[in-house]
Amino acid sequence: MSKSIILFFLVSFCGLFAQSNIRVSGNVKSSENQNLSEVNLSFEIDKKQFHAVTDTLGNFSENVPSGDVVIKIHHLDFTPKSIYFNAVKDTVISVFLEKDIAQLKEVVISNDKKSGIKTLSGGKLSFNLKELSGVPTVLGTTDIIKLLQLTPGVQNSGDANGYLYVRGGDPGHNAILYNETPIYGMSHLLGIFPFYNTDHIKDVEFDKSSSNPKYGGRLSSTTLLNTNKKLPSEFSIQGNAGILASQLTFAVPLSDKTGFYISGRKTYIDEIMGPILKSGSNNDVQDMKYGFSDANFTFLSQISKNNLFSLNAFFSGDELKVKDENLALKTNLKWSNFTVSPSLTTMFSAKVNMTNSLYFSHYANDLSMEQATIQFGVSSYVKDFGFANSVRYSIANIPFESGLQYVYHNLQPQKVNVENLTTLDNKSQRIINANEAAIFVSAKPKLFENVTADLGVRINYYTSGSDSYLHFQPRAVLNYYANENYSFYASYNRQYQYLSLITTSSVGIPTDFWIASSDGIKPQSSDEFSIGSNQNITKSISSSFGGFYRSMKNLLEYPYGITQFNEITTLKNDLYVGEGKAYGFEMMLKKSSGKFSGWLSYTLSWSDRNFDELNNGKTYFAKYDRRHNLSVVGMYDLNSKWNFGVTQIFSSGNRFTMPTSWYFINNNPVKEYSGYNNAQMPDYVRTDLSVNYYFIKTAKKESALNFSIYNTFNIANPIYVVLDVEVSEDKSNVVVKQEKKVLYRMLPSVSWRFKF
């Protein structure tokens, strides 16, 4: 099938005579009739350069002198194309782009490698998950969180942790939105499994700075998980069958105007996960069982020509059971997510549309322990009932988006129950209710010939009990396009966060809980500045460089582990409040097409904290202050059957607190600390390999075997360090040894990926 681009001109006459300046405007769509945003168009007339970028509706407009015009269209999902014509009047152009498709021995193979990962602007990245299936992962299925950890500005969290750490922020500073519905529980056990069934996710948009005023409530990043918005034209089934888990996705058309996608995943790992978890510990645990399942559902209906109704739902449930008869101990940990969101998108005209959505999001965890006659339980939950409205329109050819949002938060931070030990009156069991409303507006004006801007403001009003806050949050990104190969940006963002995640475990055990700003607990806030540049070195090779500085206030620290309880406990008394800052340098070198593709990502950063109650009030390094983060990702297409992938990761070790000296008081050893987070874990080094063998690969059918090896060279990367203290018989000296606990080493996996 040959490359093509379908172009037709509709010329409108604004006068009887030619004019020296004309307006060239139009729309860019894919061959699937979907509007394409962030398409770069460069105009050349009489050796003068002009620049335009399509808005969220795929529209563009540019004033240029009349004469011979050359338009160069750049979109990383498509082959660059040049258009030549003589413009003497105002001209409207409609462009339909088709992807680069090659035909070989009657087998059609889509060559979309250039669409795998792309830089948008100002610290934004977009992923096409299907085209990143060659990136090695622990179980042969694409992992969104692990992919993000391979990009600049995102810290490697190590093994046993599925959280994100972005530009010096804490894990709770990141928003993960499933079709713009917030998700509060963000990982399966120990971060081993991908959190989402990636066959159900169409693409991922990641913004390290949350620069879009449409989104708020977090200090660091925003990750949008977007499902398919195209009605299924025919029945299809795809999935992945592996040694530990399997997944299926169905596309079902009900009529020409309605259809749905449904996905499910299930593990069968009780006999396998136990030995993996015990590989880095002693053998006290005699019985361990773990499993999870999840499901996604998307219903689409084109109820009229200009109205699209969608219904999205997501459910996940995990359960971990541990039984130790030697200690007479039984432990059961459950956690789950459920979201549902109906929405309606209405097209009023080619330049105006509106989306209205309702959503419900619920996350809960429950830990119960029984030892002898003592029963202990702690649970928490967070519920959101929300409404979101957004309108996209243009004024004087400037794209705008504005809207209003409301959410009712219902939280129970910690409910503690202890039986047969003591009578408990824990004030932290109280339920917190909060209301949050916001209005936002954003605009993308063209300030000068080669300078565009993304300007926006978000105004939040928050109330909980007697506490109320009104916050003004400006966002701004300036883009300068020197030419078609070089661009620069500078940005500023102010963020406020009213719901905060309190982490209680250094590994991925989901006993963490969410609290809301109430009872004098102030919202967290941050101010971030960033600058950077993007370069197109060749047709397929590009690079980006940038730096950032972020200051944070009213950060929260909870020093009591899973929980603490007594007669006077309150969340306000238990939490420490402090400040922090983070700054660093980021770079990426990317090759996006050809037999070999991939990227190199490097981050040099610092992140510190200052709490009056910790480290004698002196500034100390944050736990995930990893000085260096280096990732190299490579994918090689040998031929139509074989594809190879490699990932090499290096990062500095995270921080922890270790005693620096020991002495005796009344013949008892006492440890002494020189500072908080004064020690550093060993450097983290890991190499992953994968091989894909395709039995069939066409646009509609696929059958492939994936062979992956996680941590190929079996390097022992500890998840934490235990101090083993040995005292001589006469108690005259103490020998302290570090014992490094490793969760898992080399993990091979085999899976079969299919689509029919």
C-alpha positions in Angstrom: 0.0 0.0 0.0 1.6 3.3 -1.0 2.0 6.3 1.2 -0.6 8.9 0.6 -2.1 12.1 1.9 -5.5 13.3 0.8 -5.7 17.0 0.4 -8.5 19.2 -0.9 -8.8 23.0 -1.0 -11.9 25.0 -0.4 -11.2 28.6 -1.5 -13.4 31.4 -0.1 -13.3 34.8 -1.8 -13.3 37.7 0.6 -13.0 40.4 -2.1 -12.8 40.9 -5.8 -9.1 41.7 -5.8 -6.0 40.0 -4.6 -4.6 41.0 -1.3 -1.0 41.2 0.0 -1.8 39.2 3.2 -4.0 36.1 3.3 -5.2 33.7 5.9 -4.5 30.0 5.5 -6.6 27.9 7.9 -7.8 24.4 8.1 -8.1 21.1 9.9 -5.8 18.0 10.2 -7.3 14.6 10.7 -6.2 11.0 10.6 -7.4 8.5 8.1 -9.7 7.3 10.9 -11.4 10.7 10.9 -10.0 11.7 14.3 -8.7 15.2 14.9 -5.0 15.5 15.3 -3.7 17.9 17.9 -0.1 19.1 18.3 0.6 18.8 14.6 3.4 21.2 13.6 3.0 23.2 10.4 5.7 25.4 9.0 4.9 27.9 6.1 7.6 29.2 3.8 6.8 32.2 1.5 9.6 34.1 -0.3 12.1 32.7 2.1 10.1 33.9 5.1 9.2 31.4 7.8 5.8 31.1 9.7 4.7 28.5 12.2 1.4 27.1 13.4 0.3 24.2 15.7 -3.1 22.5 15.6 -5.3 22.8 18.6 -7.1 20.0 20.5 -9.7 20.0 17.6 -7.0 19.7 15.0 -7.6 23.2 13.7 -4.9 25.8 12.7 -4.8 29.3 11.2 -2.0 31.5 10.1 -1.7 34.9 8.3 0.9 34.8 5.5 1.8 36.9 2.5 0.2 35.9 -0.8 2.4 33.9 -3.3 3.9 30.5 -3.6 3.4 28.7 -0.3 5.2 25.6 1.0 3.6 23.9 4.0 5.5 21.2 5.8 3.4 19.0 8.1 5.2 17.3 11.0 3.5 14.7 13.2 5.5 11.9 14.8 2.7 9.4 14.0 3.1 10.0 10.3 5.7 10.6 7.6 6.5 14.3 7.2 4.9 15.8 4.1 5.3 19.0 2.1 2.5 20.7 0.2 3.0 23.3 -2.5 0.5 25.8 -3.9 0.0 29.4 -5.0 -2.2 31.3 -2.5 -3.8 34.5 -3.7 -6.9 34.4 -1.6 -7.9 33.2 1.9 -7.6 29.5 1.8 -9.2 26.7 3.9 -7.4 23.3 3.8 -8.6 20.0 5.0 -5.8 17.4 5.5 -6.2 13.7 6.0 -3.1 11.8 7.0 -2.5 8.1 6.7 0.1 6.2 8.7 3.3 4.9 7.1 2.4 1.4 5.9 4.6 -1.0 4.1 3.6 -4.2 2.1 5.8 -7.3 2.1 4.8 -10.7 0.6 1.1 -9.9 1.0 1.6 -9.3 4.7 0.8 -5.7 5.7 3.0 -4.5 8.5 2.3 -1.1 10.2 5.6 0.8 10.6 4.6 3.0 13.6 7.8 2.9 15.6 8.0 6.7 15.3 4.7 6.8 17.3 6.1 5.0 20.3 7.2 7.9 22.4 7.1 11.5 21.4 7.9 14.9 23.0 5.1 17.4 22.9 6.2 20.5 24.8 7.3 21.8 28.1 8.0 18.4 29.8 5.1 16.5 28.2 5.4 13.0 26.8 2.9 10.9 24.9 3.0 7.1 24.6 1.5 4.7 22.1 1.6 1.5 24.2 1.2 -0.8 21.3 4.3 0.4 19.6 6.3 -0.1 22.9 5.6 -3.8 23.2 9.3 -4.4 22.4 10.5 -2.7 25.6 11.4 -5.5 28.1 9.2 -5.9 31.1 9.1 -8.3 34.0 6.2 -10.5 32.8 6.2 -9.7 29.0 3.4 -7.2 29.2 3.8 -3.4 28.8 3.9 -1.6 32.2 2.9 2.0 32.1 4.7 2.9 35.4 7.9 1.2 34.5 7.9 3.0 31.1 7.5 6.3 32.8 10.5 5.5 35.0 12.6 5.2 31.9 12.0 8.9 31.0 13.8 12.1 32.2 12.7 13.6 35.5 11.2 10.4 36.8 13.1 8.6 39.5 13.7 4.8 39.4 11.8 3.5 42.5 13.7 0.2 42.5 12.2 -3.2 43.1 9.2 -3.8 45.3 7.7 -0.4 44.6 5.1 0.6 42.0 5.0 4.3 42.8 6.1 7.3 40.7 8.7 9.9 42.0 8.7 12.8 39.7 11.0 15.8 39.9 11.7 15.4 43.6 8.1 14.9 44.6 6.6 12.3 46.8 4.5 9.4 45.4 1.2 11.0 46.5 2.1 14.1 44.5 1.2 12.4 41.1 -2.3 12.3 39.6 -3.3 9.2 37.6 -6.5 9.8 35.7 -8.4 7.0 34.0 -10.3 9.0 31.3 -10.0 11.9 33.7 -11.3 10.0 36.7 -8.9 10.0 39.6 -7.4 6.7 40.7 -6.1 6.6 44.3 -4.7 3.0 44.6 -1.9 3.0 42.0 -0.2 -0.4 42.1 -0.5 -4.2 42.6 1.7 -5.9 45.1 5.3 -4.9 45.2 5.0 -3.2 41.8 5.7 -6.5 40.0 2.6 -6.5 37.8 1.5 -3.7 35.5 -1.4 -1.9 37.2 -3.5 -1.6 34.0 -4.5 -3.9 31.2 -2.6 -2.1 28.5 -4.7 -3.6 25.7 -7.6 -1.5 26.9 -5.5 1.8 27.0 -5.3 3.6 23.6 -2.5 6.0 24.6 -0.9 7.7 27.6 -0.2 11.4 28.1 2.3 12.3 30.8 3.0 15.9 32.0 5.8 16.2 34.6 4.6 19.6 35.6 0.8 19.4 35.4 0.9 22.5 33.2 -2.7 22.2 32.0 -5.0 24.1 34.3 -7.7 21.6 33.5 -6.1 19.3 36.0 -5.2 20.1 39.6 -4.9 18.7 43.1 -1.4 17.3 42.8 2.1 19.0 43.1 4.0 16.9 40.6 2.8 15.1 37.5 -0.4 14.2 35.7 -0.8 10.9 33.8 -3.8 10.5 31.5 -4.8 6.9 30.6 -7.0 7.3 27.5 -9.2 4.5 26.3 -10.3 4.0 22.7 -12.8 6.6 21.5 -13.4 5.0 18.1 -16.5 2.8 17.7 -15.4 -0.8 17.0 -16.2 -1.6 13.3 -15.9 -5.4 13.8 -15.7 -8.0 16.5 -12.1 -8.7 17.6 -10.3 -10.3 20.5 -6.8 -9.8 21.8 -4.8 -10.7 24.8 -1.8 -12.1 26.5 -1.3 -15.5 28.1 1.7 -15.7 30.5 3.1 -18.0 33.1 1.7 -15.9 36.0 -1.2 -14.0 34.6 -3.4 -13.7 31.5 -5.6 -11.0 30.0 -8.3 -10.7 27.3 -9.8 -7.7 25.5 -12.9 -7.9 23.3 -14.1 -5.3 20.8 -17.8 -5.7 20.2 -19.9 -3.6 17.7 -23.6 -3.6 18.5 -24.6 -1.5 15.5 -23.1 1.1 13.2 -23.4 3.7 16.0 -22.8 1.7 19.2 -20.3 -0.8 20.6 -18.1 -1.6 23.5 -14.7 -2.8 24.7 -14.3 -5.1 27.7 -11.1 -6.4 29.2 -10.2 -8.7 32.1 -7.1 -9.9 33.8 -6.5 -12.7 36.3 -3.5 -14.2 38.1 -2.8 -17.8 39.0 0.4 -17.3 41.1 -0.2 -18.7 44.6 2.3 -21.5 44.0 4.9 -19.2 42.4 4.7 -15.9 44.2 5.4 -17.4 47.6 8.9 -18.5 46.7 9.7 -15.2 45.0 8.7 -13.2 48.0 10.7 -15.4 50.3 13.9 -15.3 48.2 15.2 -12.3 50.1 14.2 -13.3 53.6 14.3 -16.2 56.1 11.9 -19.1 55.9 9.6 -18.2 58.8 6.7 -17.7 56.4 5.1 -21.1 55.9 2.0 -20.2 53.8 1.6 -17.2 51.5 -1.1 -16.6 48.9 -1.6 -13.6 46.6 -3.8 -12.9 43.7 -5.5 -10.1 41.9 -8.1 -9.5 39.1 -9.2 -6.5 37.3 -11.7 -5.5 34.6 -12.2 -2.5 32.2 -15.3 -1.6 30.3 -15.9 1.1 27.7 -19.3 1.7 26.0 -19.6 4.1 23.1 -22.7 5.4 21.4 -23.0 8.0 18.6 -26.4 9.0 19.7 -26.6 11.7 17.0 -24.3 13.2 14.4 -22.9 15.7 17.0 -23.2 13.7 20.2 -21.0 10.9 21.5 -21.9 9.2 24.7 -19.3 7.1 26.5 -19.4 5.0 29.7 -16.1 3.9 31.3 -15.7 1.6 34.3 -12.7 0.1 36.0 -12.3 -2.5 38.9 -9.3 -4.1 40.5 -9.1 -6.2 43.6 -6.0 -7.6 45.4 -5.6 -10.0 48.3 -2.5 -11.1 50.2 -2.7 -13.8 52.9 0.2 -14.9 55.1 0.0 -17.7 57.7 2.8 -18.6 60.1 1.9 -21.4 62.5 5.2 -21.0 64.4 4.2 -17.5 65.5 0.5 -18.3 65.6 0.1 -15.4 63.1 -2.5 -14.9 60.4 -2.5 -11.8 58.2 -4.9 -10.8 55.5 -4.5 -7.6 53.4 -7.1 -6.5 50.8 -7.2 -3.4 48.6 -9.4 -2.5 45.7 -10.4 0.2 43.2 -13.7 0.9 41.5 -14.5 3.8 39.1 -17.4 4.6 36.8 -17.8 7.6 34.6 -20.5 8.5 32.0 -19.7 11.4 29.7 -21.3 13.2 26.8 -19.3 15.1 24.1 -21.2 17.5 21.9 -20.0 19.1 18.7 -21.7 22.5 18.2 -19.5 23.4 15.2 -16.1 22.6 13.7 -14.5 24.9 16.3 -16.7 24.4 19.4 -17.3 21.2 21.4 -18.2 20.5 25.0 -17.8 17.5 27.3 -19.7 16.9 30.5 -18.8 14.0 32.8 -19.9 12.5 36.1 -17.6 10.2 38.0 -17.4 8.0 41.1 -14.0 6.7 42.4 -13.5 4.5 45.4 -10.3 3.1 46.8 -10.1 1.0 50.0 -7.6 -1.1 51.9 -8.0 -3.4 54.9 -5.3 -5.1 57.0 -6.3 -7.6 59.6 -3.9 -9.6 61.8 -4.5 -12.3 64.3 -1.9 -13.6 66.7 -3.0 -16.0 69.5 -6.0 -14.3 71.0 -5.2 -10.8 69.9 -6.9 -9.4 66.8 -5.7 -6.2 65.1 -7.2 -4.4 62.1 -6.6 -1.1 60.3 -8.5 0.1 57.3 -9.0 3.2 55.2 -10.9 4.4 52.2 -11.4 7.5 49.9 -14.5 8.1 47.8 -15.0 10.8 45.2 -18.3 12.0 43.6 -17.4 14.4 40.9 -18.6 16.5 37.9 -16.4 17.9 35.2 -17.2 20.2 32.4 -15.0 21.5 29.6 -15.6 23.6 26.5 -13.2 24.0 23.6 -13.6 26.9 21.3 -11.7 29.7 19.4 -11.8 33.4 19.7 -10.0 35.4 17.0 -8.4 32.1 15.9 -7.0 31.6 19.4 -7.8 28.1 20.8 -9.4 28.2 24.3 -10.6 25.6 26.7 -12.5 26.4 29.9 -14.8 24.7 32.3 -15.9 24.1 35.8 -15.4 21.1 38.2 -16.8 19.9 41.5 -15.9 17.0 43.7 -17.2 15.8 47.0 -14.5 13.9 49.0 -15.4 11.3 51.6 -12.4 9.8 53.5 -11.7 7.6 56.4 -7.9 7.9 56.9 -7.5 5.1 59.4 -9.9 3.0 61.3 -8.1 1.0 64.0 -9.7 -2.0 65.8 -7.9 -4.0 68.5 -9.6 -6.8 70.4 -8.5 -8.6 73.6 -5.6 -6.2 74.2 -7.0 -2.9 75.4 -9.9 -0.6 75.0 -9.3 1.7 72.1 -10.8 5.2 71.6 -8.9 6.3 68.4 -9.9 9.8 67.2 -8.3 9.1 63.9 -11.2 6.9 63.1 -13.4 9.9 62.2 -14.6 10.3 58.7 -13.6 13.5 56.8 -15.9 15.2 54.3 -14.7 17.9 52.0 -16.0 19.9 49.0 -13.7 21.1 46.2 -14.8 23.3 43.3 -12.7 24.8 40.5 -13.0 26.9 37.4 -10.2 26.9 34.7 -9.4 28.6 31.4 -6.5 28.0 29.1 -5.5 29.7 25.8 -2.9 29.1 23.2 -2.2 32.5 21.6 0.5 33.2 19.1 2.4 36.1 20.6 5.0 36.7 17.9 5.9 35.2 14.6 7.7 32.2 16.1 6.5 32.5 19.7 3.4 30.7 21.0 2.1 30.3 24.5 0.0 27.9 26.6 -1.5 30.2 29.2 -3.9 29.2 31.9 -5.3 29.7 35.3 -7.1 27.5 37.8 -9.1 28.8 40.7 -9.9 26.4 43.5 -12.2 26.7 46.4 -11.9 24.0 49.1 -13.8 23.6 52.3 -13.8 20.9 55.0 -15.4 21.6 58.4 -14.3 25.0 59.6 -11.3 25.1 57.2 -11.7 26.7 53.8 -9.2 27.9 51.2 -9.4 29.9 47.9 -6.3 29.5 45.7 -5.3 31.1 42.4 -3.0 28.8 40.4 -1.4 30.3 37.2 0.2 28.1 34.6 2.3 29.3 31.6 4.4 27.8 28.9 6.2 29.8 26.3 7.4 28.1 23.1 9.9 29.6 20.7 10.3 27.9 17.3 13.6 29.0 15.8 13.0 26.8 12.8 11.6 23.4 11.9 14.5 21.7 13.8 14.9 23.8 16.9 12.5 24.9 19.6 12.8 26.2 23.1 10.4 26.5 26.0 10.1 28.0 29.5 7.3 27.3 32.0 6.0 28.3 35.4 3.3 26.4 37.5 1.7 26.9 40.9 -0.1 23.9 42.4 -2.1 23.2 45.6 -2.9 19.7 46.9 -5.8 19.2 49.3 -5.7 15.3 49.6 -2.4 13.8 50.7 -1.0 10.3 50.6 0.6 9.1 53.8 3.1 6.4 53.1 3.8 3.9 55.8 5.9 1.3 54.1 9.3 1.5 52.3 8.2 -1.4 50.0 5.0 -1.8 48.0 2.7 -3.0 50.7 -0.5 -0.9 50.3 -1.1 0.1 53.9 -0.8 3.8 52.9 -3.8 6.0 53.4 -5.1 9.3 52.2 -6.0 12.3 54.3 -7.7 15.6 53.5 -6.8 19.1 54.5 -8.9 19.6 57.7 -8.6 20.2 61.4 -5.8 22.7 60.7 -3.8 20.5 58.3 -3.0 22.9 55.5 -2.9 22.1 51.8 0.5 21.3 50.3 1.8 23.8 47.7 4.5 24.1 45.1 6.0 26.5 42.6 8.0 25.1 39.7 10.1 26.7 37.0 11.5 24.9 34.0 13.3 25.6 30.8 14.3 23.4 27.9 14.8 22.8 24.2 14.0 20.3 21.5 16.1 19.5 18.5 15.4 17.4 15.4 18.9 16.2 14.5 17.9 14.1 11.6 14.6 12.8 10.2 14.5 10.1 12.8 16.8 11.3 15.6 15.8 14.0 18.1 17.0 15.3 21.4 15.7 17.4 24.3 17.4 19.1 27.2 15.9 20.9 30.2 16.2 22.0 33.8 13.8 22.5 36.6 13.5 24.0 40.1 10.6 23.3 42.4 9.9 24.6 45.9 7.3 22.9 48.1 5.5 23.9 51.3 3.4 22.2 54.0 4.8 18.8 53.1 3.7 16.0 55.4 5.6 13.2 57.2 4.2 10.4 59.2 6.9 8.7 61.4 4.9 5.8 62.9 4.9 3.1 60.3 1.6 1.3 59.6 -0.2 3.0 62.5 0.0 4.3 66.0 -2.8 4.6 68.4 -3.5 5.8 72.0 -6.0 7.9 73.8 -4.7 11.3 72.6 -3.8 10.4 69.0 -5.1 12.7 66.3 -3.8 13.0 62.7 -2.8 16.6 63.3 -0.7 15.7 66.3 0.9 12.7 64.5 1.9 14.5 61.3 5.1 16.5 60.9 4.9 19.6 58.6 7.9 20.8 56.6 9.2 22.2 53.4 11.3 20.9 50.5 12.9 21.8 47.2 14.1 19.9 44.2 16.1 20.9 41.1 18.0 19.2 38.3 18.9 18.7 34.7 17.2 16.3 32.2 18.0 15.1 28.8 16.8 12.6 26.2 18.2 11.4 22.9 15.7 9.5 20.8 15.6 7.5 17.6 12.1 7.0 16.4 12.1 5.1 13.2 14.1 2.5 11.2 15.1 -1.0 12.1 16.7 0.3 15.3 14.7 2.6 17.6 14.9 3.7 21.2 16.0 6.4 23.5 18.6 7.4 26.1 17.4 9.3 29.2 19.5 10.9 31.9 18.5 13.0 35.0 20.8 14.7 37.4 18.8 16.0 40.3 18.7 17.0 44.0 15.8 16.8 46.4 15.8 17.8 50.1 13.5 18.3 53.0 13.4 20.5 56.1 11.2 19.5 59.1 11.6 21.1 62.6 11.0 17.7 64.3 13.5 15.8 62.1 17.3 16.0 61.9 17.4 18.8 64.6 15.6 21.1 62.2 18.5 20.9 59.7 17.9 20.2 56.0 18.4 16.6 54.9 18.1 14.6 51.7 14.7 13.2 50.8 14.4 9.4 50.7 14.3 9.2 46.9 17.0 11.8 46.3 18.8 9.7 43.6 21.6 11.8 42.2 21.9 10.0 38.9 19.3 8.3 36.8 20.3 6.8 33.5 18.1 4.6 31.2 18.9 3.2 27.8 16.2 1.5 25.8 16.8 -0.1 22.4 14.5 -2.0 20.1 15.7 -3.8 16.9 13.5 -5.2 14.1 15.6 -8.0 12.5 12.9 -8.9 10.0 9.2 -9.3 9.9 9.4 -12.2 12.4 12.0 -11.2 15.0 12.1 -8.2 17.3 14.6 -7.7 20.1 14.6 -5.3 23.0 17.0 -4.3 25.7 16.8 -1.9 28.7 19.8 -0.8 30.8 19.1 1.1 34.0 21.5 2.8 36.4 20.5 5.0 39.3 22.1 6.1 42.6 20.8 4.4 45.7 17.9 5.9 47.7 18.5 7.4 51.2 17.9 5.8 54.6 18.9 6.5 58.2 21.7 4.4 59.8 23.3 4.6 63.2 26.9 6.0 63.1 28.1 4.9 66.5 27.2 2.6 69.4 27.9 2.9 73.1 26.9 1.2 76.4 24.6 2.5 79.2 24.3 0.0 82.1 25.8 -2.7 79.9 23.1 -2.2 77.2 24.1 -1.1 73.7 22.7 2.2 72.5 22.8 3.5 68.9 23.5 7.1 68.0 22.6 8.8 64.7 24.5 11.7 63.0 21.6 12.7 60.8 18.3 11.8 59.2 18.7 9.9 55.9 22.4 10.0 56.4 23.2 6.8 54.5 22.7 5.6 50.9 21.7 2.3 49.4 23.9 0.7 46.8 23.6 1.9 43.3 20.8 0.3 41.4 21.8 -1.5 38.2 19.6 -3.7 36.0 19.6 -5.1 32.5 16.4 -6.5 30.9 16.2 -8.4 27.6 13.2 -9.4 25.5 12.6 -11.2 22.2 9.4 -11.2 20.2 8.7 -13.8 17.5 5.7 -13.1 15.3 3.8 -16.0 13.7 1.4 -13.5 12.2 1.5 -9.7 12.2 -1.1 -7.7 10.1 -3.3 -4.8 10.8 -6.1 -7.0 12.1 -4.3 -10.2 13.3 -1.3 -10.9 15.5 0.2 -13.9 17.1 3.6 -13.6 18.9 5.7 -15.2 21.5 7.5 -13.0 24.0 10.6 -14.1 25.9 11.8 -11.7 28.6 14.4 -11.7 31.2 14.2 -9.2 34.1 17.5 -8.5 35.7 19.4 -10.6 33.2 22.8 -10.5 35.0 21.2 -11.5 38.3 22.4 -8.4 40.2 21.4 -8.2 43.8 19.6 -4.9 44.2 18.5 -4.7 47.9 15.1 -3.2 48.7 16.2 -2.4 52.3 19.1 -3.0 54.7 18.8 -4.7 58.1 21.5 -4.0 60.8 22.6 -7.2 62.5 24.1 -6.4 65.9 26.3 -8.9 67.7 27.5 -8.2 71.2 30.5 -10.0 72.7 29.9 -12.2 75.7 31.5 -9.8 78.1 29.6 -6.9 76.4 32.9 -5.1 75.8 32.3 -4.5 72.1 29.6 -4.4 69.4 29.9 -5.7 65.8 27.4 -4.2 63.4 26.9 -5.8 60.0 24.6 -4.7 57.2 22.3 -7.4 55.8 20.9 -6.5 52.4 17.4 -7.8 51.7 16.8 -8.7 48.1 13.3 -9.4 46.8 14.1 -11.1 43.5 17.0 -11.4 41.2 16.8 -12.8 37.6 13.1 -13.4 36.5 12.6 -15.0 33.1 9.1 -15.1 31.6 7.3 -16.4 28.5 4.0 -15.1 27.2 1.9 -15.4 24.1 0.3 -12.3 22.7 -2.5 -12.6 20.2 -5.2 -10.6 18.3 -7.9 -12.0 16.1 
